[in-house]
Amino acid sequence: MKILHVFNRHRGGGGADNAWDATIALSRRRGLNIAIFERDSRNLSPGMAGKLSAFANGLYAPAALRAFAARLEQDRPDIVHTHELYPLLTPWLFEHCTRVGIPIVHSCYDFRVTCPIATHHDGAGVCTRCIDHGAHQAMLRNCRDSLPESAAFALRHAVAGWRDFYRRHVSRFIVLTDFSRDWLHAQAGIPLDRISVNECAIPAAPDPVDPANGAYFAFAGRFVPEKGLDILVEASRMADLPIHVAGPPGSDPTPLMSKGVPVTITSGPESLATIYRGARALVVPSLWFETFAIVAAEAMAHGVPVIASRIGALNDTVREGRTGLHFAPGDPADLARQMQRLWDDPGLCRTLGAAAHADVVARFNEDAHFDRLVAAYDAALRAPDISSPGIRQSRSVQSRAPSRSPAG
């Protein structure tokens, strides 16, 4: 069974890139025949030339599409598994797959199907205007803080909607949580029987820490408004509790340093695992729905509980009162109360941390992830051809994938 993975790497990397890399590596270890067709946004020229190239290719990428069509003809994969496609590939490539009868499995790591900028957050709050009133809303509200970029994102989203790329061509969608499944069904009209839930594979640490010994509250993520870092900084000030903030290389910590709170800032090669393991809890103060929050599961894998916004998929990844605590999104006072609660109650902190580690072992282990992945491939191969009459010949992945070794 040959799977062709197709993706466009993000310029700044991130959780989605890590997730598909992990799935590809696991698939190879488990004996699937894996090929890759990729483009990388880091290869775009700097400045205006790169932006113009991204704009043009985001609408239609003729060179990449020709190369992709040739690759399909050469490799003849059984399944094309797509991930992020913008700006250098685009969902136009779905039509090539349909033309030659190859089923598509598409992984959704964000809200790209329903939102031009993929977050449903306009810089001020949760936003669904493009679903309700059209993609041009992203331009009218300048969701990219640049009118040309906002117009480009709106236009390419409108084209995808006009061509109905996803509903017409994708046989199977993979999402990371129940929330994302229900969202895709309700907001994009994707039938539930074409959606599989497959949480990320997160290895559990063999030696979980005692989080009650943690000396600070941790944050890991990009320094962007929808991640809610300002909420954590204000909560830290209110509770007078220390925080350790980790951002991608090159992140600008200057705005944080002016807040007058006890904060340690990491923007470099220091291991995230080291930061997690020194924390009383990880805080995920997101103001957008999230689709999984890999950092939450990573912290839990070390036995560290999570305090997360009570919003979107965070309600699935972090289980209230069992593996962590929730607070009202955007409410620093509520977050400060939950931080103080864990700081003052080491017994609760240990209980939540132990349950968080056990939850990662049970839910996010590689065996479970691979089994769900193979089930999604089987469903795609057995499904009726959604774009033309007739039924595809059944080709079971389960019957071809080798059995796992005892070591898994």
Secondary structure, DSSP 8 states (H G I E B T S, - for coil): -EEEEEEEE-TT--HHHHHHHHHHHHHHHTT-EEEEEEEEGGGS-SHHHHHHHHHHHHH--HHHHHHHHHHHHHH--SEEEE---TTTT-TTHHHHHHHHT--EEEE-SSSTTT-TTSSSB-SSSB--HHHHH-TTHHHHTTTTSSHHHHHHHHHHHHHHHHHTHHHHHEEEEEESSHHHHHHHHHHH---GGGEEE--------SS---GGG--EEEEES--SGGGTHHHHHHHHHHHT--EEEE--TT---HHHHTS-S-EEEE-SSS-HHHHHHTEEEEEE--SS--S--HHHHHHHHTT--EEEESSTTHHHHS-BTTTEEEE-TT-HHHHHHHHHHHHH-HHHHHHHHHHHHHHHHHHS-HHHHHHHHHHHHHHHHHSB-TTSSSB-----STTTS----TT-
